[in-house]
């Protein structure tokens, strides 16, 4: 039986950790995922969209993110 790492959970935690680390905690301090240091920021769009729809992170009108 093969082991598959929980990629969505790892990615979720990585995004949240990076946004916190760079101070993206409000709309005024929001950062793009690339600015936050997230590797391949557009690679897992569904995970990012799920974080937004569940209210874990927020997206500004100009495409920046914050917690």
Phi, psi and omega in degrees: 000131183275149176258128177246119180296148181285074185306313180301319179293317178298313181297316180301309181298323180296314180298311181298315181299315181293319179295319177296315184298327181266006175081021180277078185243003177208170179298327180289330182256010183300150181230157169287162179297325178294317178298328180284352178090021180275123180289137179052061187299336180259007185285336184230058186304321182296323179294315178298315179298323179292322177296322179291312183294333178272356176084011179288317175232167181231149179246135177276170180298332181263016172085020176260163186232152176206165182269000000 
